[in-house]
Amino acid sequence: MNQIKLQRELKDERERLEAEQPEEGREAEYYHRLAEIKSEELRIDERISELDAECEKIYLAESDLADV
């Protein structure tokens, strides 16, 4: 799945969960899911940063474009 799309979906789910209170007796499950989401968001942020750094190393000259 596209990392940006997944990141957006996780953010939406996290915000939805944070806007509501956990059901009584299911607090551990609620906080566990929030932790999973936040962990995945951090992993995706790190991966996007890595890809951004790799993209900055790419150089295209006019001659490269002419070859296409």
C-alpha positions in Angstrom: 0.0 0.0 0.0 1.1 3.5 -0.7 3.0 4.8 2.4 1.3 8.2 2.2 -2.2 6.7 2.0 -1.5 4.3 4.8 -0.1 7.2 6.9 -3.3 9.2 6.3 -5.5 6.2 7.2 -3.6 5.6 10.4 -3.8 9.3 11.4 -7.5 9.3 10.8 -8.0 6.1 12.9 -5.8 7.5 15.7 -7.6 10.8 15.8 -11.0 9.0 15.8 -9.8 6.8 18.7 -8.4 9.8 20.6 -11.7 11.6 20.3 -13.6 8.8 22.1 -13.2 7.3 25.5 -12.3 3.6 25.7 -15.1 1.2 26.6 -15.1 0.2 30.2 -13.2 -3.0 30.7 -11.5 -2.6 27.3 -9.0 0.1 28.2 -5.9 -2.1 27.6 -7.1 -3.0 24.1 -7.8 0.7 23.4 -4.4 1.9 24.5 -2.7 -1.1 22.8 -4.2 -0.1 19.5 -3.2 3.5 19.9 0.3 2.4 20.6 0.3 0.2 17.5 -0.9 3.1 15.4 1.6 5.5 16.7 4.4 3.0 16.2 3.4 2.4 12.6 3.1 6.2 12.0 6.7 6.6 13.3 7.9 3.8 11.1 6.3 5.3 8.0 7.6 8.8 8.9 11.1 7.3 9.1 10.7 5.5 5.8 9.4 8.6 4.0 12.4 10.6 5.3 14.7 7.9 4.0 13.1 8.1 0.6 13.2 11.8 0.5 16.9 11.7 1.2 17.4 9.2 -1.6 15.4 11.4 -4.0 17.6 14.4 -3.2 20.6 12.5 -4.6 19.0 12.0 -8.0 20.1 14.4 -10.6 18.6 14.7 -14.1 20.2 16.7 -16.8 18.5 17.8 -20.0 20.5 15.1 -21.9 18.9 12.5 -19.6 15.4 13.7 -20.5 16.3 13.8 -24.2 17.2 10.0 -24.0 13.7 9.3 -22.9 
